[in-house]
């Protein structure tokens, strides 16, 4: 497909270099995310996220456990970035998201990782928790393109984003895989130290959808472009499933792909909060599925009794 991924289009390729300069300038008084810490990360100062100039990577590998059209048959080329701009009390990846397990890498090394994953045959480059290192990713991408990178990027985000930063990614990211974790700010404050999460999350997801639209798939059902929203069902409806689904249906599209996840475990510091120190019950998850249906959302994945994801709808747009 000509000029695919989008970053290969000549106009986007040219704009990428400008975007790198623009975002590195932002790092001088960092306002990359809603925290707006204001530290000078170009001098390796660290704010809330804990990352200075260069990114920290925990691991990179072909990942076969993502949603089916992302992992496909050859795996998603996943790069797990360490640290995060959220502090979720129940984070299952806390060893690297909270405690920083991983290695500091240069943009050049990050570009090499992308190329290596492509050489392994991965369908895409899956950037997990990229928010706080977006400028460095753009620089690595520029290097990797020069060396022959030609598979799409997935911006795999917690959803705690600034819409103006997401706008910068237009023409660079073909696929957004984003969380919508909370509908109520009192819960996002209590469990993730981000009272303003719902507002920034909703506005950023709207911008993502404006850019790439509903998901499109190739003849092998591998995603080529579009938005997938993940929603983790939390105990006692702390995630606000009904409000989140109503937002998606009214503000985005009833064809948006949604991954409704039931695999919550009370990891990390969840034991401190009795209301989230247990698994989600079958009844709670079934109620969340009913919310999905009532809002007319029939594209995406729920989970069966074996814990395996299965497609819940038939409205797949092919891009061949």
Secondary structure by P-SEA (a helix, b strand, c coil): cccccccccaaaaaaaaaaaaaaaaaaccccccccccccccccccccccccccbbbbcccccccccccccccccccbbbbbccccccccccccccccccccbbbbcaaaaaaaaaaaaaacccbbbbcccccaaaaaaaaaaaaaaacccbbbbbcccccccaaaaaaacccccccccccccccaaaaaacccccaaaaaaaaaaaaaaaacccccccccccccbbbbbbbbbbcccccaaaaaaaaaaccccccccccccccccccccccccccccccccaaaaaaaaaaaaaaccccbbbbccccbbbbccccccccc
